[in-house]
Amino acid sequence: MFYHVRKFEEDLDFVWERFKKRLEEDGFLLIGERIPVAITETVDGIIADYHLLFICHSELVEELVRIDPNIGALLPCTGFGYRKEDGNYLGVTLPSVAWKIAGNEVVKLMKPMEEKVIEIIDSL
């Protein structure tokens, strides 16, 4: 799996705002936010209000740039949320999986950040 996702019964907008607040409280930078898809139909049903959140941590970026100045090709990490008929979902890409192409040193550096974001999602 290249992502961690959790289902919520609460309204997506409510959970989304709590997610962003907790990330900022823990020192993450929220670089940008988009809702690229309002409604789309899939084989598994309708997906609505697909949110994307671009997440970074300035101290971590500095360390990553020391390893490889071209690391910007992989930044930032992505949080996502969406509505389905059975509930609301919030998740994050896992840099330890998605960034393996950058090498073990980068993956090792990203692991604590990944664990913190997962902890935030699971605590909401």
Secondary structure, 3 states (H helix, E strand, C coil): CCEEEEEECCCHHHHHHHHHHHHHHCCCEEEEEEEEEEEEEECCEEEEEEEEEEEECHHHHHHHHHHCHHHHHCCCEEEEEEEECCEEEEEEECHHHHCHHHCHHHHHHHHHHHHHHHHHHHHC
